[in-house]
Amino acid sequence: MENELLSNANNCSFCKNSIDKDVVFCPECGHPENGTDKQRAQFFAKRAMKKNKKIDDENKISSARNILFILSGIMAVLGFIIYSNTDNIIDLAINFFVAFIYLTLAFWSEQKPFIALLIGLILYITIIIVGFLIDPLSIVKGILWKIVIISLLAKGMHSALELKNKENNRF
């Protein structure tokens, strides 16, 4: 009886899990162990495409993370500039607090990129809206930079969500 089980068992050449000899596709990794050459080529082509997509997503997340670091630096420098012009310590404290939030989000985006980038985007849009309420012309000042920053953060969020969904949907 044990010999029959061993004779019907085989190991997948890709993931090394035990599979039946008559099974075409490995139930664990999907490798066409007993499939045609075309099926094997398609399997490896799909894996390469997924790997390239993952690298592209990670690059977009990294770009968005860098934007958070840059925003942190800009807020800190802006705090010093405003403080040197007005001697208002409250403005300096607010800018440093926002810079600290961006810096924290940038580091946190290593573990939880989607949430960190979402909070960063919400904070950035909130700052734009508050600036608009204080000075309506501020909405058009630096509009190109605002669009670039929002789009990079949004692309990073989208890529982080795709990576998260892929990790949750593995078979």
DAQUI-V624347 format. One record per residue. N is the residue number from 1. SS is DSSP state (hx for helix, st for strand, lp for the rest). PHI is phi in radians with two decimals (999 if undefined). D_CENTER is the distance of its C-alpha to the mean C-alpha in Angstrom with 2 decimals. Layout:
N	SS	PHI	D_CENTER
N	SS	PHI	D_CENTER
//
This chain:
1	lp	999	50.92
2	hx	-1.16	48.47
3	hx	-1.14	49.22
4	hx	-1.15	48.39
5	hx	-1.13	44.92
6	hx	-1.20	44.33
7	hx	-1.28	45.67
8	hx	-1.53	43.33
9	st	-1.66	40.23
10	st	-2.55	38.23
11	st	-1.83	35.00
12	lp	-1.15	32.06
13	lp	-1.26	31.92
14	lp	-1.66	28.11
15	lp	-1.86	27.08
16	lp	1.19	30.63
17	lp	-1.40	30.89
18	st	-1.30	34.31
19	st	-2.39	34.98
20	st	-1.27	38.24
21	lp	-1.16	39.94
22	lp	-1.54	40.31
23	lp	-1.40	36.64
24	lp	-1.37	35.01
25	lp	-1.87	31.32
26	lp	-1.14	30.02
27	lp	-1.21	28.97
28	lp	-1.50	26.35
29	lp	-1.98	24.42
30	lp	1.48	26.02
31	lp	-1.15	27.71
32	lp	-1.37	30.96
33	lp	-1.00	33.20
34	lp	-1.92	36.36
35	lp	-1.59	35.06
36	lp	-1.39	36.13
37	hx	-1.09	34.99
38	hx	-1.12	33.30
39	hx	-1.12	31.27
40	hx	-1.15	30.28
41	hx	-1.09	29.29
42	hx	-1.12	27.17
43	hx	-1.04	25.48
44	hx	-1.25	24.58
45	hx	-1.15	23.61
46	hx	-1.12	21.16
47	hx	-1.11	19.69
48	hx	-1.14	19.43
49	hx	-1.14	17.77
50	hx	-1.12	15.16
51	hx	-1.14	14.62
52	hx	-1.11	14.40
53	hx	-1.13	11.91
54	hx	-1.12	9.65
55	hx	-1.10	10.38
56	hx	-1.10	9.79
57	hx	-1.09	6.27
58	hx	-1.12	5.79
59	hx	-1.16	8.07
60	hx	-1.16	6.61
61	hx	-1.12	3.79
62	hx	-1.11	7.15
63	hx	-1.09	9.18
64	hx	-1.15	7.95
65	hx	-1.09	8.54
66	hx	-1.09	11.78
67	hx	-1.07	12.68
68	hx	-1.11	12.75
69	hx	-1.09	14.98
70	hx	-1.11	17.05
71	hx	-1.08	17.57
72	hx	-1.07	18.72
73	hx	-1.13	21.16
74	hx	-1.09	22.38
75	hx	-1.12	23.14
76	hx	-1.16	25.03
77	hx	-1.13	27.01
78	hx	-1.07	27.70
79	hx	-1.06	29.03
80	hx	-1.13	31.43
81	hx	-1.11	32.57
82	hx	-1.11	33.28
83	hx	-1.13	35.01
84	hx	-1.18	37.17
85	hx	-1.50	38.30
86	hx	-2.03	38.94
87	lp	0.97	39.37
88	lp	-1.71	37.55
89	hx	-1.19	35.89
90	hx	-1.16	34.13
91	hx	-1.06	32.13
92	hx	-1.09	31.18
93	hx	-1.11	30.18
94	hx	-1.11	28.04
95	hx	-1.11	26.20
96	hx	-1.15	25.75
97	hx	-1.11	24.50
98	hx	-1.14	21.83
99	hx	-1.07	20.96
100	hx	-1.11	20.75
101	hx	-1.09	18.39
102	hx	-1.06	15.98
103	hx	-1.10	16.45
104	hx	-1.09	15.91
105	hx	-1.10	12.65
106	hx	-1.08	11.47
107	hx	-1.22	12.66
108	hx	-1.19	11.49
109	lp	-1.15	7.77
110	lp	-1.18	8.56
111	lp	-1.61	9.65
112	lp	-2.23	8.19
113	hx	-1.12	4.94
114	hx	-1.12	5.95
115	hx	-1.12	9.45
116	hx	-1.10	9.40
117	hx	-1.23	8.07
118	hx	-1.10	10.47
119	hx	-1.11	13.17
120	hx	-1.08	12.82
121	hx	-1.16	13.25
122	hx	-1.07	16.09
123	hx	-1.09	17.67
124	hx	-1.11	17.66
125	hx	-1.15	19.23
126	hx	-1.08	21.62
127	hx	-1.11	22.74
128	hx	-1.11	23.41
129	hx	-1.15	25.41
130	hx	-1.09	27.36
131	hx	-1.07	28.14
132	hx	-1.16	29.37
133	hx	-1.17	31.57
134	hx	-1.34	33.09
135	lp	-2.42	33.49
136	hx	-1.00	33.04
137	hx	-1.29	33.04
138	hx	-1.15	29.87
139	hx	-1.17	27.86
140	lp	-1.65	28.99
141	lp	-1.28	28.86
142	lp	1.18	25.91
143	hx	-1.05	24.73
144	hx	-1.11	23.17
145	hx	-1.11	21.03
146	hx	-1.08	20.06
147	hx	-1.14	19.05
148	hx	-1.09	17.03
149	hx	-1.13	15.16
150	hx	-1.11	14.59
151	hx	-1.18	13.51
152	hx	-1.17	10.96
153	hx	-1.14	9.48
154	hx	-1.17	9.86
155	hx	-1.10	8.37
156	hx	-1.09	5.06
157	hx	-1.09	5.70
158	hx	-1.06	7.11
159	hx	-1.15	4.85
160	hx	-1.12	2.94
161	hx	-1.16	6.73
162	hx	-1.09	7.96
163	hx	-1.09	6.88
164	hx	-1.11	8.29
165	hx	-1.15	11.19
166	hx	-1.14	11.93
167	hx	-1.17	12.28
168	hx	-1.35	14.49
169	lp	-1.81	16.50
170	lp	-1.18	17.65
171	lp	-1.77	21.41
//
